[in-house]
Amino acid sequence: MRGLPAPGLMETPPSNPNATVSAVQGGIAPPMVPIPLDAALAIARELESTGRFDEAWSMLQFILAAAPQQGEALHLAGVVAFRRGEGEAALRLMEQSLQYGIDLSLYWRNIAELYRVLGRLDDAIGAARRATRLAPADPLCLQNQAIIHYHRLELGEALDCSARALAIAPALPGAHFARAEALLLRGDWAEGWEEYEWRFRIGGAAPLMPPTDRPQWQGRQIADATLLLVADQGFGDVIQFGRYIPWARQRCARLAIACSGEMLPVLRRLAPDAVLFTRWDDCPPYAAFAALSGLPRLAGTRPENVPADIPYLRPDPERVARWTARLDGLVPRGLRRIGVIWAGRPAHNNDRNRSLHLPDLAPLGEVPGIALIALQKGARTGQAGGWFARAPLINVGAEIADYEDTMAILAVLQELVTVDTSVAHLAGAMGRPVRVMLPFAPDWRWLLGRADTPWYPTMRLYRQQAPHRWAPVIAGIAGDLAGASPPAA
């Protein structure tokens, strides 16, 4: 839930839905058909606000063909381009809109968020401050400024901006969440966990569960009834916070866990006696519910008392035997087997900062005495075909069916080198040696300025010292691997 979008990017004034239908039915009318500019903009705003981005884009191209210097149309076109995943085009359009007399707080707030997403943090903070100067009583400007300060690791400023936003709007969820992340990152977990509870109230956040009259669990004993745990947030979160399931079971012997299908192999190992389900229609009766990510707060977790009974995940022996045989047939004898993952899921809202490309790992390929085992999944798996280095790269990503396979592979590797993704958590939960590459502004759970983590004793953290500077991180890992590698047999 990191990387909140600037709320201004969501805001479009309402327009007449009937006008929208008549204007776009059968395609956008050509420029010679008379239509008032305000009406055309209203149609475009309605299309954008209802998620019909391609149609909104077509309407805005029609408007800009007739009025290329129309600032509002340029800015809205930038918003639509952003929604379509075209960040650089969005930036050009928004910067153009500023050239035509548009000096509104909302516009500066949007462009500040776009600068942040594109990694231009100096420009982002300048635009955010401009937005705040134009609208000092707008708490959303301060909230967005707090988020940018977080990404610059200016945590004092982030907390100050979020506090100022909350002085104006005490119930603003995004400001509470921005405050939570800054507090948690710097290790102030007592207050940070409380603020973290606001995450479910943020606009656009998926609800934790369907409406219910059952209470949210507060950590007390439940007798003769079922506690429902919801495996919320990302896969890595489920693995990390799954360590609290035994703690919950001590307070309620009967557990049901709602989860995605991908997490079933993990949760079956963590809670073999729990009722696991992936559809709400299959939810059994329960007395109370809790988010898995809310259990650290209920357990009173602080950096000095993180429950780390490692390993708390163990692989299936039959799969381990199968993958041992498979890798024995693929990896040249005498080479240490080092797993590598260079990218997370593209849908993650901080993926631009946490993921890299396989060629960036070239220094690892020069380490003597190792073979790299690519566990990469998804679109970037194909990059393995272009690998040329001293160390062979063996790509098994396509053969990995589920987390059971991943656990079995991790059990037969010497180490894992990975970006901040779910398999890092999996290796840590198994007690396997893992080196994690972290962006300049890491997720709150990794704290600041340390190479270790209380969450996983066998994990070592390698941190960027400046945004998007991966080369020193990878060079450090390569040097450490070279120092740890025995010569090839």
N, C-alpha and C positions, 0 to 999 in steps of 0.2 A: 504493500500500500504506500510505498515510497513515491516521491515525486508527484505531489498533487498538481493537477493542471490548474492554471490560473482561471478562476471562475469567470473572468471576463470573456474568455474564449467560448464559454457556454451561452453567453447572454445575447439574445437577439430579440428585438421588440416583436410583439405578436402582430400578426396580420390576418387578413380574411382568408380562411382556408378555401372558400369557394373560388376566390380570385386565383388562388394557386392552381386549382384543378383546371380551370378554364384556360389559364395561360400556358400550362405545360402539356396539356393533352395533345398527343400527336407530335410533340416536339416544340421547341421554343419558336415563337413567331419571329420572322426575319425583320431586320431593322426598319424596312419600309412600312410595317404595320404600326400605326400610331398607338403608343401606350405611354401614359405619364411616367416620368422618371420615378416619382415617389411610389407609384403602384408597382413598378418593376422591382424596385428595391425591397418593397414589402414582400413580394413573391419570393425573392431570393432569400430574405431573412427567414421566411417561413420554411422554405426548403431546407436551409441549413439547420434550423432548430429541430426539424423532424428527422434529421439524419439522411436526407436525400441529397448527398453531396455532389454527385455527378450532375443532377438536374440543376442544383444551385449554381454549380460552376458554369454550366451552359447559359443560364440566365445572366450571370454576371459578365460573361464574355460578350453577350448581346448588349448589355448596358455600356460596357467599356468601349465597345466598337463605336458607339454613338457619343460617349462622353469619356474620353480616355483620361481626363484629369479629375474625374469625380472621386474625391477622397474617400467618401464612405463606401463606394463600390470597390475601390482598391483595397481598403482595409478588410471588408467582408470577404473579398476574394482571397486575401491572405489567410483569414480564418478557415475558409473552406479548403484551401490548399493544405493547411496544417492538418485538418481532419482527414484529408486523403493521403496523408503520410509524405507530403512533398515539402519538407522543411525549408529547403533553400529557396524554392519558389515562393513559399509563404513569406519568408523574410524579405525578399525583393519587393513584393507587393505591399507589405506593411510599411517598409521604409519609403516606398514611393508615396504612400498616402500621407506621410508626414511632410512631404514636400509641397503639398497643396493645401496648406493652412489648417490641417487637422491637428489640434493641440489639446486633445481630450485625455483625461485621466484614464478612461477605459482603454483607449488605444495604446497608451504608454504601458499600461498594465499587461495588455496582451503581448506587446512586442518584447517586454521584459521576460515573460515566460518563454517566448520563442528563442530569445538569446540564450536563456538558461538551458533549454533542451538541446540547443546546438553547441553548448559548451563555451559560449562567449560570455564568461561570467563577469568580466569588467563592464562590458556593454549592458549586461543584464542588470547589474546593480545601479548603473547610471540611469537606465530607463525606469527602474522601479522607484528610485528616489524622485525622479521627475513626476511620476504618477502620484506619489504621496504629496509632493509640493502642490500639485494642482487640486488635489482632493484630500486635505489632511484629516477630514472627518470620515473618510471611507475606510472601514476596517479591512476590506479586501485588499487594498493597496498595501497596507502594513503586513497582512498575512502573506502576501506574495513576496514582499521584501524579506520577511523572515525565512521563507523557503530558499531564496537565493543566498542569503547569508549562511544558511546551513551548508549549501553546496560549496561555499567558499571557506568552510570550516571557521566561520566567525560566529561561534556559538553564543557568545555574550550578546552580540548584536541581534542574532536570531531570537533570543529570549526577550530582549528588549522590545523588538518590533511586535512579537506575538503578544506580549503583555499590553502594549499600547493598543493593539487591535481589540483585545478582550476588555480593556477599559471602556471602549466605545460600544462593543457588542459582546457582552459576557457569555453568550451562548453560541458563539461562532465556532462550529466544529473544526474547521480547517485550522484556525488559529490555535485551538487546544492541541490538535494533532502536531502542528509544527513545533509547539512547545514540548510535546511529549518526545519527539524524535531528538531534539537538542538535549533535553535532560537525560534521556537514556544513553545517547552517544557519549556524553561526558561522565556517565556512571552514577547520576543522581536517580537511582531506580525507585526509591520510595515515592517521590512525587511523580516521576516519569510514568510508572505503571498506571497511576490514577488518571493522568491526562491521556494515556494511550486508550482508555476506554471510550473516548470520543470518536474513535475511528469509524464506528458503524453509523454515525450520524452525518458523515460527510456526504454532501450531495453527489449523486452518481455512484456511491459505494453500493455494492451488492448487499442486500439484507442478509443477516446471518442465517435466518431461517424463516419459514412461513409464520404468519400471525399465530399467537398462542396465548392462552390464559395461564400457562405455567410460569412460575417465577424463574428469574435468573439465579443460578446457584451462587451462594456466597461462601462456600467452603465448609459448611457445617455437615455433621453426620446425617445421613439419610437411611432410615431403617425400612426394610421390607418394601422398597420401591426402586425404580430405575432412574439413574442419572444419565441424561443425554449429553454427550460431548459432540461438538461440531468441529470437524477438522477443517478449519477455515484458513484463508490466506493461501500462500503458495506451498508447493510440495516441500521445499526446504523448511518452511515454518512447521509443517506437520511433523517432519522428522525431528526437528529440534525440540519442539514442545511435547512430542510424544513421550519424552522421558518423564512427564508428570502424570502419565496414566496410572502407574502404580500408586502414586500419592493420592490420586482421586479414588482409586479402588479401596484404599484403606478407610475412606470415609463413606463409601457406598459400594457394596460388594457387587451390585448389578449395574453393569454399564451397557449403554448403547452408543454407537459412534456413527455419525453421519459423515460420509467422505466421498471423494471422487473415486472412480474405478481404478485410476492409476495408483492410488494409495492403499488399496486393499492388501497387496502383498506385505507392505510394511506394517500396517496396523494389525494384520493377523498375527504377526510375530510379537508385536508389542502387547496385544490384548487378545490372546487366543480364546478367552472365555467370554468376550463381549459380543453383543449383537452388532454386526456391521451391516450397513445398508447404504446404497447409493441413490435411492429414490425416496422422496419424502412420503410417497404412498405406502412405503414399507416401514415407516417409523413406528416402533412399538409405543404403548403408553409409557409416560415418564412423569416423574414428580417435579423435576427441575432441569434446567439446561445450562450449559456453559460453553463458551468458545475455547478450543484448545489453546489458542494464543492468549487467553485470559488467565490461564492457570498459574503462570509465574507470579502474577499479582496476588492471587489468593494464597499462594504458598509463601508469600513474603520474600521472594527471591531478591538477593543483592549480589553484586559482583563477587563478594567473598563467600557466599554460601550456595552457589549454583549447584544443583544436584548433578553430579558427573560420575555416576556409577557406570563406567565404561568397561566393556562394551554393553550396550543395551539392545543392540541389533546383531543377530548372528545369521549367517547364510545357511541355505539348505545344503546338507552334505552331498546329496546326489548331484546338484547343480555344480557344486565346487569340483567334484570329480570330473564332470563333463567338460567344464571350462579349463581345468588343468590339462586334460588330454588335448583339448583344442589348441591352447596356447603352446603346449609342448611341440605341437606339429607346425606351428607358425613362427615361433621365435627362435632365432639361432642360439645354439647352446652357449652358455657362459655369459650371456648378456642379462643385465638387470632389467626388469620389466617395469617401466614407468608409465602409468596411465596419464593421458592428457585430455583435457576438455577446454576448448578455447571460446565457447560462446554458450549463453543461456537461451532461454526462449525469447524470441523477438517481441512477443506481446508484453513482456515485463516492462513496467514503466520506467525503469532505469537501465534498460538493456544497452542503450547507446554508450553509457559510461562503463558498464561492467564487462561487456564482451569485447573480444578482439578477433583478429583473423589468424588463421594458421601460420602464414608467413611471418607473423610477429614472433613466433616461437622458434625461429631459425637458430638462435644461440643454443637452445636445448639440443638441437640436432648435431652440434659439434662436441657434445660431451662424450668422451670415450667410454666404452664398456656398457652402453645402455641400448635398449630398444624401446621405442615409444609405442604405446598401445592406445589408439584413438577410441575413446568411448563417446565421441561426439554424436549427438542426434540432431535431426532437423536439417534445415536448408544448407547449413555451412559444412555438413558432412562431406560434400563434394570437393571441398578444398583439399582433402587428403590426396586426391589424384595428382596434385601439382607439387608434392613434397619431394625435395631432393636434398639430402644431407648425409653426413657420415652415419648418424643413427638411423636405422630403418624405422619406418612408421607403418604399423600394422593396424588397419582400420577394421574394427569389429562392430562399429556402431549399428550397422544394418542388421546384425545378428542378435542384438539386445532386444528381447521381447518386453521385459518389464523390470521392476526394481529387484526381483529375485535374481535375474541374470546379472544385473549390475552388482549386487552384493557378492555373488559368486566370483565375478571377475576381480573385484577389489580384494577378495580373500587370497588370490593367487598372484597379485602384483606386489612389488616391493614398495611402491609409493604411488601417489596420485598428485599431479599438478593440475590445478583447475582454476577457472574464474569462480566468482561467487555464485554458485548455483546449487541445486538440490543435491547433486552427487557429492559435493564437499561435505554437506551435513551427513550424508549416508556414510561416507568414509570415517568421519569423526565419530559418529554413533557406534561404528563397528570397532573403533580403536585402531584404525589403520593410519599409517603415516600419510599426511596430506599437506601439501603446500598450496595456499590459496592466494591468488592475486586479487588485490582490492583496489578499487578506484580511489581517487583523492578524497572524496567525501564518501566514506563507506556507509553501509547500512548500520543502524544504531547498535546492533548486537555485537559488532566487532570492537566497540569502544575506540579509544584513541591511543596512539603512541606506544603500542605494545606488539610484540611479535607472537605472543601466545594469546590464548583465549580461555576463560574459565569454562566455556561451554564444552570444549573438546581438548583434552590434554595432549592428544597426539597430533594436533594441528599447528602449523606454523603459518603466520600471516606475513605477506609481503605487500607493502603499501606504496601507492604512488605518492611522490613528493610534490607533484604538480599535476593539474588536470590533464588527462590524456597522455601522460608520459609513461608509456609501458616499458620502454627499452631498459631503463635502469632496474625495473622490477624483474624482468626476465633475465637480465644479466646476473642479477643477484642469485636467482634460483639456479641458473646454469652453473655458477661458481660453486654453490653449495652442493649441487649434485655431483659435480666433478670431484669435490673434496671427499664426498661420501662413497664414490663409486670404486669398488675394487677393480683391478685390471681384468679385461676379458680373458677367459680361459683359452 
